[in-house]
Structure formats: structure tokens, C-alpha cells
Amino acid sequence: MGIGYICKSNLKLAVVVWDGIVAWDDWQKHLQRMFSDPAYASMQIQITDLHYVSSSPTISREQIQVMTDMFTRQRESLSLEKVALIAGDEWDKSQLVQIALRDISVNSIVFNELATACLWLGVKLSEAEQDIKQVLMKLRQNH
């Protein structure tokens, strides 16, 4: 399916959802799209929900490092301070991403549950759930 996101300017919140099989190429295009979005530049917090993604063996440690390099090049133009990664079945890769984000001064934590992530970010659970559903619907309509 792919990766989708929305930016909630009033909350300075980006909600990112991975759905179905996501390859490295999909992730790279997603990051390029997000980094070129002026709305994303002002987001300070982010929820990345990986519950809906199928295991993605095509994304390796080396590619996670490439992602880190992409973020590093964009870091000056981003306001991002905190990222909550909702791991699903992608716990190991989520932890690698967590370490990579911390290396570029983005506070990130891997969570099992959306409720705990929302508490950490100061976001209402019901609103986050609604946002995730909205992104999922849009992703699934486009495929």
C-alpha cells in the first residue's frame, strides 16, 4: 500500500502511517515528499504508526542509515523535536530508527501502544486514532 501522512498545524503534529508492504523505495519517496512539504517543516511532534505494515525485509540497516543521512541534511529546516514510533511487528527496525533519530537530536521512543505514545506527546488518543484512520483510508483508496 505505502506510507501516508497528514500535518495538523494546530497541534504541530505529523501523523505517519505505514500500510501493507513497504519497500525501501517507498520510504525514500515518502521522506522526499515530506521534506518538500512546507507544512511538515513546522511540525514539532510526530506519530509514526507501523501496526498496519507487513514485514519489510527490503529495508536494511544500511538503508536506515541512508534515512538518517536524509534527515541530517534536512535537520536545519525542520522543527521536529519528538517522534513516537508505534512498532507493531517492526520492533527491531523501530529501535534502529529511534537510535538514528536521537543521533540527530530528535527525541524518539518506540511504543507498543498508541495510548502511551499519545500520553508522552501530549496528544488526545481519540484524535490520534481518528487521524490514523483518515490516513489509512486515503492510502487504501489510492491503491
C-alpha positions, -999 to +999 in steps of 0.1 A: +000+000+000+026+026+011+032+054+035+009+083+041+008+113+064-011+143+075+001+175+092-020+190+119-008+226+121-029+235+151-011+207+171+022+210+153+017+172+148+025+149+119+008+116+118+025+090+096+011+056+088+028+026+070+003+002+054+009-031+037+042-040+020+066-010+021+098-012+003+129+010+007+120+029-025+086+037-009+102+050+022+127+071+003+099+087-018+079+093+013+107+111+030+114+133-001+077+141-003+075+150+034+107+171+034+095+191+005+061+198+022+062+233+038+036+222+063+059+194+076+087+218+083+068+233+112+057+201+128+073+196+162+059+162+171+052+131+151+034+098+155+046+070+131+023+040+133+037+008+119+008-015+131-005-019+095+028-026+077+037-061+065+072-071+075+096-052+052+127-073+046+139-049+019+147-022+045+181-029+059+204-013+085+222+004+057+190+019+044+181+031+079+214+049+078+206+065+045+173+077+061+194+092+089+216+110+064+185+124+046+172+137+080+206+151+088+206+171+056+172+185+063+176+190+101+182+227+099+148+233+081+128+210+104+112+219+138+108+182+147+115+176+184+098+143+194+088+112+174+067+083+188+072+051+169+043+026+173+062-005+165+037-033+158+058-062+145+087-039+135+102-035+169+138-042+159+138-018+130+119+008+150+147+007+176+173+013+149+153+043+137+150+055+173+187+055+177+192+072+144+168+100+152+184+105+186+218+109+169+203+140+151+188+154+183+152+142+178+138+127+210+122+094+200+107+064+218+094+031+205+060+022+219+038-009+218+006+011+223-008+043+207-023+054+241+011+055+258+027+074+228-001+100+229+004+105+266+041+111+260+034+135+232+005+153+249-020+144+222-056+132+227-058+094+219-092+098+202-079+125+179-048+104+170-069+073+163-092+094+140-061+108+122-046+074+117-079+061+103-081+091+079-045+084+066-053+047+062-085+054+042-066+077+019-038+052+014-062+024+006-083+045-017-053+053-038-044+017-043 
